[in-house]
Amino acid sequence: MTDLPETTNKKLGLVIDLDTCVGCQACATSCKEWNTGGYPGPLTDEDPYGADPHGAWLNRVHSFEVGEGADSRTLHFPRSCLHCETPACVTVCPTGASYKRAEDGIVLVNQDTCIGCKLCSWACPYGAREYDYAHGVMKKCTLCVDRIYNETLEPEDRQPACVRACPTGARHFGDLGDPESDVSKLVAERDGRQLMPELGYNPVNRYLPPRPRRNSAFETPAASEKPPSRTGSALENFFDWADKALSR
């Protein structure tokens, strides 16, 4: 089985704002376009114009109706690898193909040593692994590792493709291990949350909850306030539902 680094120099990851995500799928399509020719590529499509299209997508967006009556809203929930600090997908890998980089914390798959056993996909509680049936290997979000360090690109383009493509600025990229980074400050200000923290995998990515509406059941504490105890609000119920759905 594969060992994890004791520490990582950085904790690169994404912060996704559920308040401003409009479910346009620009992140998913730009990810597909960039990575088809990048580190994990090609990303195959099977019968793309037929009755049962399927293939490898490293980023998917799910949409849900949350709340009731005047408090109801459509919530778009992007899902990809969360680059956990203690990822089960890495420690279960029998060949070392799945690994976590010590220099930046990114979780990757070496497709030359992946045997397609799918143990990592079974171990991941977030459903973040994509099996490519055409090539017989596992694929996943790489945070566009071949892009963020590419010095031939302009500095503003050295971000994951999904971040650059988002038309509403709902996706943010940076070092969540640095409390002074823009993403860390954003998480502190907006009460950013992990998915299923009770499992102990400590995902690096964070989700920012929707901002409150007037007379709405969606309540988010101010940055200076201590988060209140659980109230059973529609937002809390959504995160509970998402946790249960992803853990199936």
Number of C-alpha atoms within 10 A of each C-alpha: 12 17 14 18 14 8 13 17 13 17 23 21 26 25 25 26 25 19 15 18 21 18 19 13 19 18 25 22 18 19 25 22 15 20 25 16 11 17 19 23 15 18 21 17 15 13 11 11 9 8 7 8 10 13 16 22 24 24 22 16 17 11 12 12 11 16 19 10 7 9 14 14 13 12 22 20 18 20 17 22 25 24 25 22 21 18 23 21 24 26 19 20 23 16 15 16 21 26 22 25 16 16 13 16 24 25 22 22 23 17 18 8 13 19 15 18 15 18 16 25 22 14 17 20 22 22 17 22 24 22 19 19 14 13 12 14 20 25 27 22 26 22 27 21 18 16 20 16 12 14 10 9 12 8 11 8 15 19 22 25 23 25 24 18 18 20 15 12 13 18 24 21 21 18 20 22 18 15 13 11 13 15 25 19 15 19 20 15 14 18 18 19 19 16 21 19 11 9 10 12 18 17 21 24 24 23 21 23 22 17 16 14 11 9 9 14 18 20 19 18 14 11 13 8 8 9 11 9 6 8 11 11 13 18 20 15 15 17 16 14 12 16 17 13 12 14 13 8
